[in-house]
Amino acid sequence: MDIVGFLKSQFICHLLICYIFIVSGLIINFIQLFTLILWPINKQLFRRINCRLAYCISSQMVMLLEWWSGTDCTLYTDPESYKKYGKENAIVILNHNFEIDFLCGWNFCERFGVLGSSKVLAKKELSYMPIIGWMWYFLEIVFCKRKWEEDRKTVMQKLLNLRDYPENFWFLIHCEGTRFTEQKHQISMQVAEAKGLPKLKYHLLPRTKGFAVTVQCLRNVVSAVYDSTLNFRNNENPTLLGVLNGKKYHADLYFLLFIIGRRIPLEEVPEDEQECSNWLHKLYQEKDAFQEEYYRTGTYPAVPIVPPQRPWTLLNWLFWALLLLYPLFKLLINMINSGSSLTLASFAFVIVMASVGVRWMIGVTEINKGSTYGNNDNKQKRK
């Protein structure tokens, strides 16, 4: 292992990275709080400012993937469609199989200049999570409780609010509703059999109601649906902890507009909820076939393109590092010079608590500690 690789694997480096992320994130959350006074005065200015503040947080995560771990990200797509990425609003359908699939989605948002304004359909619990959850609140992210009877009105209102959004955005949606596990897949396929739907080998059945409402509310605002399938070469099983350790992965993203080789405008997506549901089920059957082909050949039937890497994620991180590490080291030196046992014990306690906090944040992304949503037969009501 070279010296750089050795340093990347050291826990003290991880602590410093997490210190920068947590402190800068809380500072930005605090600034976002004060931007609320702009909402009744100039809503669009509020939105533009918060897109840039959000970028300061989310780009630090992308920096870990791009610059710290050096993960390679290849896009397989149609060259004509490639020209439109980042220049239009889009709904992006993502598979949900890996611990860092959200991070890879952010990476491609960054490559096409829509990271700060990207939207998601997220579970309500995440809105209470400091830094990212609070950042999403100011970005007008659509949160749901996963109880459709309670969610429908709230979700529709949040989506309709995005119709006059001043920045191009991608609305990222995991239609499966939860991350893939063997247990959830087994239950999902029991539901497929009960409903007379073809079984999927590599995906859970899509939850169609949220997608149908998203299409309905963002019609004439969003130009296209991007169907994307993420895989990692050589059967890699990437984790956030691996990224933090500087491990390099090789991500392949199959990124097509709607149907292979064609770009289909959103207007051609069925408006009727049942027809839209049938369309989405058919799409997931096609996604399953593409996944089968990828496992067989190790590639996708499209042109490989590596979107240019932009320097802004690294520059943003360096700015916060220079701003926050100096007072930290100065404080540490003063504490050591003081020689006070109580002071040193307090510092050790803070380090321990920071370590626990770091491990908790990483644990949020781990599959074996993920949501139990989808593990119960009674919760498998798919339309």
N, C-alpha and C positions, 0 to 999 in steps of 0.2 A: 504494500500500500504506500503511495507517495505521501508527501507531507501534507498536501492539500486535502487528500482523501482522509488522512488521519485526523486533521483538524475538524473536518465536517462531521466526523463521527463522535466528537467529544461533547459531553453533556453540557459543559460550560458554554460552548458555542450555541447550543440549542436554547439554553437559558437566556443568553443575550438576545437572540433572535426573537424569542417569545416576549422578553421584556420590551423590546422596541415595538412589537406588534400590539401588545396589551396597552402600554402607556400611550402610544400614538393613537390607538383606536379609541381609548377613553377621552383623550383630548378632542379628537374629531367628533365623537358623539356629543361632547359638551358644546362644541361650536355649532353642531347641527341643531341642538336644542334652541339656540338663540336665533337660528334662521326662521323659526316658526313665526316671528313677528312679520316676516315678509309675505307670508301666505295670503292674508287679507289685502295686502297692498299690491303685490305683484307676484302672482302664483307662478308664472313662468320663470321669473328670476330665481325664486325659491327652488324650483326644480333644477335649473341649470347649475346653481351653486352646489346643491346636494349631489348631483351627478359627479361633480369633481371631488367633493369631499369623500364620497363613497369610493371613488377610484383610489384615493390615497390609502384606503383600508384594503380593498380586495386586491389591488395590484401587489401588495406585499405577499399575499399568498401565491399569486402567479409568479412573482420573482423567485420564490422557493423552487417552483417546478422548472422554470426556464433557466435561471442563472445559477442557483445553488445546486440542484441535482443535475441540471443539464439534460433533462428529458427531451428526447426527439419527438416532435409531433408532426405527422404527415397527414395531409388531407387528400382524400380520394374524391374527386368530383369532376363535373363537366366544366371545361375551361370557360365556356360562355356564361354559365351560371356563376362561376367564380368572380366574374367582374361585378356582379350585383351585391356580393356579400359586404355588409357594412354600409350600404347605400340605400337600404330600404328596411322597413319594419318587417319582422318575421316571427312566426311561431316555430320554435325548434323542439322537435320531439327527440328525446334522448333515451337510450337504454339505461338501466339502473343496476349494473352488475358489480361495479368496483367501488372500493372505498374512496377513491379520489376522482370518480367520474365527474363530480361537480367542479373539481379543480381543472380538469381538462376542458370542460365546457367553458369555464372562465378564461382559460388560456386562449381558446379560439375567439372568444369575444374580444379579448385584448388585441389579438392579431388583426382584427378587422375594426378596431376603434369603437366598440360598443360596450366595453366592460363597465364603465361607470353608470351606464343607463340600463344595463340588462335587468330583466325582471324574471321572477320565478313564481310558481304556485307552491307555497311552502306550508308546512304544518304549523298551527298556531303556537305550539310550544316554543318554536324557534324565535318568535318575536320577543320573548323574555330573556333571550341569551344576550349578555353584554357584547358590545362591539358589532358583530355581524348582524345579530338580530335587531339591535337598535338602529344600525345603519339601514337595514331593509325597511324599517318603519318609515324613515324619512324618504326612502326611495319609492314609497307607495307600493310596496310589494303586496301581493295578494296572499293573505293567510287564510287557512281553513282549518276547521276542527275535525275534518274527515267524517262528519255526520251531515249528509247531503241535505236533509230536511232543514237543518239549521244554517248550513253554509250557502245555499243557493242564492238567497237575496243579497247577502254580504259580498259574495264573490262577484256577482253580476255588477253590483254598484262599484266595486273596486276596479273592475275591468272597464266599465264605461267611463270611469274617471281618467283612464289612460288615452282616451280618444283624441284629446288635444295635447298630448305630451309633446314638448318642443324638440326633443332629441330623438334620433333614430334609436330604436331599441330592439333587442331580441327577447322574446318571451320564452324562457326555457321551461319545458314541462316534461316530467317523468310520468307518462300516462299509466305506468304500472302501479304507481302510488306508493311503492315501497321497494327497498332494495331486494334483489333476487337472493333467495336461499333455497336449499333443497326442500326444506319443510314447507315454505310458502309456495314453492312451485308445485309440490304434490297436492296441496289443498286447492290451488288455483286450477289445476287440471281436472280435479274432481268436479269443480264448478263448471268447467268447459264441457265435460261429459254430460252433466245434468242439463245444460242449456243447449246441447246439440251443436257445440262449436268445435272446430278442428283443434286438436291439441297442439301446443307449442313445446319445443324441446329446450329452448334457450331463453325464453321470456315468460313472464307472468301475463295473464290476460289483462289487457288495458282496461282502465276504468274510464269509461267513455263520457260520462256526464260532464266532468270538468272540462274535457277537451271540447265537447260540443258547445258548451256555454262560452268558452274562450273564443272559439271561432265565431259564434253568433255576436258577441259583444265587440270584437275587434274587426269585424267585417268592414271593408272600405278604409280601414286604418292600416292593417297588415297586408302586405303584398303577396306573401307566399308562405307555405309551410316547408320547413327544412326537415327532412327525415334524416337523422344521423344515428350511426351505429359505431360505438367505440370498442376497440379491442387493443390488447397489448401482445406484442410478439413473444414467441418462445414460451407461451403459457405463463407469462409473468403475472404475478398477483400483487399489484402495487398497493402501497399503504402510505398514509400521511407520515407515519414514523419513518418509513423508508426514504421518503422525499427529504425529511428533516435530517436524516443521516447522510444525505448527499447521493443516494443511490440513483443511478441513471436508468430510466425506463424508455421504452420505445412504443409510443402511442400511435395507433392508426385509426383515423376517423373517416368513416364512409359518410359523405355529406352530400346528399342529393336533394334536389327540389322536388318533393312530392313523389314522383315516379321516375324510375331509371331513365336517364337520358333526356328527360323532358322537364320543363319548368311549367307547372300548372298554377295559374292564378288562384288566389284564395276564393274568388267568386265561384269557382267550379267545385269547391267542397260542398257537399249536400247541406242545405240549410235545415232540413227536417232532422230532428234529433235522432230518430231511429235510423234514418239513412246514413247520418253522420256516424252513428255507432257502428253500423255494418261496414262502412268504409274504413274505420279505424281498425276493426278486427281484421279486415283483409290486409291492411298495411302491415300489421304485426305478423301475419302469416308470411308476407314477403320478407320482412325483417328476419324472421326465423330461417328462411331459406338462404338469405345472404350470410347469416351467421354460420350456417352449415357449410357454405361454400368457402368461407374464410378459414374455418377449421381444417378443411380438406386441402386448400391450396396455399394458405398463409398470405393471401392478398385479396384485394377487391377488384371487381371488373370496371375500373375507372382510372382516370389519369392521376398519378400521384403528384401532389403539389405541396411544397413546404412554404407556407405563408411567411413573409419576412418578419423577423423578430425585431420588435421596437425597443428602444433603450429606456422608455419612460418608467417601466416597473423598477428597473435597477436604480435609476436616478432618484425616484421617489423614496426607495428604501434607504439609499445613501444619505439623503437629506435628513430623514428621521433618525438615522443612526448617529450622524454627526451632532444633531440637536440634542439627543437624549443620552448618549453614552458619556459625554464629557461630565455632566453633573453627577452621573452615577459613579464614575471612577473617582471624582473629587470627593464625593461623600464617603466612598469606601476607604480612601486614603486617610481622611480625617478620623474615621472610626478606628482604624488600625492604630493611628498615632495617639489616639486618646487613651488606649490601653484599658478602657473600662470593660470589665467582664460582662456587665449588664448590656452594654452597647453591642459587644460582639455576639452575645447570646441572642439578642434581638435580631441582629443581622442574620444569624444562622437560622432563626425561626422563619424569617421572611423568605430565605432561600428554600427551606423545606416546603413552605406553603406555595411558593412559586412553582416548585417541582410538581406538587400535587395538582396545581391548577393547569400546568402544561399537560400533564398526563390526562387530566379530565377532558381538556379540549380535544386532544388527539382521540380519546375514547369515543367522543361523539360521532366520529367518522367510521369507527370500526364496525364491520359487518356483524360480528358476534355480540356486539353490544348495541345494535341498532334497534329500530322500532319493532315491536311485536305485531304491528299492524299487518294483517294478512295471515296471521298464524291461527286464526280462529274461524271455524266454519261459518259462524253466525255473522261474521263481518265480510263475507265474500259475496256481497250482493252486487253483481255487475250487470249493467245494462248494455 
